[in-house]
């Protein structure tokens, strides 16, 4: 246990108990400042120190997937850097890739605050942010400037969502409009149809509606950027099987499993500090430890159904190297963290990477790629 968990996290969590979103906003502002290394000598020095303490480089952790080189399999999940203001800082914090967004074509404020809550007893978060972001055009302008100032050392993905003002029947065009603005600026793209916080969005996971979105995007995708679809953990096995079929039909790069859950089963938290209400009374998706087992089951199912032919990015409840190893051996080529990183602190990524190297040695494996799908006890679905 490091100083963050013992002293810093309790202090920060208590100071901003009323609104955890404020802390996230301040963190992003700090990271934005650190990204401005060209005109900011102090930021350059801090970045150098961050790299030395938080990064771990080892060729056994590297992978080349869908034409991109990943220095390690641990990425930042979408939702933290919604507008891409800190795209340049993520490699210095140890990440092997980072996903920006969710971004929508139209700028939107998101849902009313408060909309982000901690469930400390469950090591979880409940959010109903509602895709608050400055819009695809603003992100495009920012990334265009970043492209001229920085050399990327890790892949940067962009997570696309539907604008709240756009009717469901016009969703495909809305995703396409965002993709057109950003397609030359992201290394891979994600179609997010699984957030529970935009009315009707999850209905876009239906095969016919999702197919319309993917059809338009792939027609526009003349540079052959890798495109993923991000799915909900609450789907039935048959619905996931339908999405696997679509992934094959439209030659998607892979599937991200999973988004937050609307389930409230097994929660220890009875009352949310910020509102005095129970989690059952508050709308939104749950992330963190309560999601861990279900997201791993979904990963395992996709791996089993595809015989490992469709790459999977696993996300949900990763706090430790053991959690990461479980998802990788279930079939995830890459993993993403968010809630675990908030609870465990900035040293978490390095600890996970060191733990994965130990797991490789214990298993007699030479690379992380050899561990993908290694799990042999696969339940029948």
Secondary structure, DSSP 8 states (H G I E B T S, - for coil): --HIIIIIHHHHHHHTTT-HHHHHHHHHHHHHHHH-GGG-HHHHHHHHHHHHHH----GGG-EEETTEEESSSEEE-TTSSTT-TTTTTGGGGT-SEEEEEEE-SS-B--S-S--EEEEGGGTEEEE-----B--HHHHHHHHHHHHHH---SSEEEEEE---TTS-GGGHHHHHHHHHHHHTTT-SEEEEE---TTSTTGGGGGSHHHHHHHHHHHHHH-TT--EEEEEE-TTS-HHHHHHHHHHHHHTT-SEEEE---B---TT----S-TTTSS-GGGS-SEEEEHHHHHHHHHHHHHHHHHHTT-SEEEEESS--SHHHHHHHHHHT-SEEEESHHHHHH-TTHHHHHHHHHHHHHHHHT-SSGGGGTT--------
